[in-house]
């Protein structure tokens, strides 16, 4: 799973916002906190809003919920510091020290690093705006376990955030509100977030990805969406089908 954030803004740039003006709380920077599954090119979760530790933790917890709480083989992000405590709080184990029977205050519960998931970050060294070197730093887990996860990966041979960053470009192309240096930027915070959810999740079901296509029995290419690759759908959905599909399934 690759984590990253994509910048956009609503109404006006953050430097023009007044922190003392209540109306500006829903203006300025708006970040897409994205969790991306590289193997299936699937947007697993997106949390739009201000770039905060709370939003980052909401993203990681949503991934935990959507994957049924199971341990993932490898988590990767850049060095944004909010990910480490978010992963620790979500996947870590809370230890409650036993009472010793001795005088004094009882030790408070504490959280220890998760034993299952491997978490690594990529550190990019830039020169004149270009990435000239990338270092990998292991935060949770062991290098041997990370190497094993990469060996089993169908898409990556090294720790990277290239897939989620490439998807950022795809989403900017699909969502004109996020094109850089454009007059088509969002003017309303709620509408901006709504369109973010629309483009991100409709991409999973309605957007065939070239690198996911397979050769059919007769040698013809069969188009597949990320949802098809992940086993969530058996055909390319139309936007009408996706928009009218009931959110709540009654049995």
Secondary structure, DSSP 8 states (H G I E B T S, - for coil): -EEEEEEEEESS-GGG--TT-GGGGGSEEEEEEEEEETTTTEEEEEEEES--HHHHHHHHHHHHHHTTT---SEEEE-S-THHHHHHHHHHSEEE-----SSSS-----EEE--SS-EEEEEEEEEETTEEEEEEEEEEES-HHHHHHHHHH-SS-SS---HHHHHHHHHHHHH-GGG-TT-TT-BS-HHHHHHHHHHHHHHHHHH-B-GGG-EE-TTS-EE--BHHHHTTS-SS---HHHHHHS-SS---
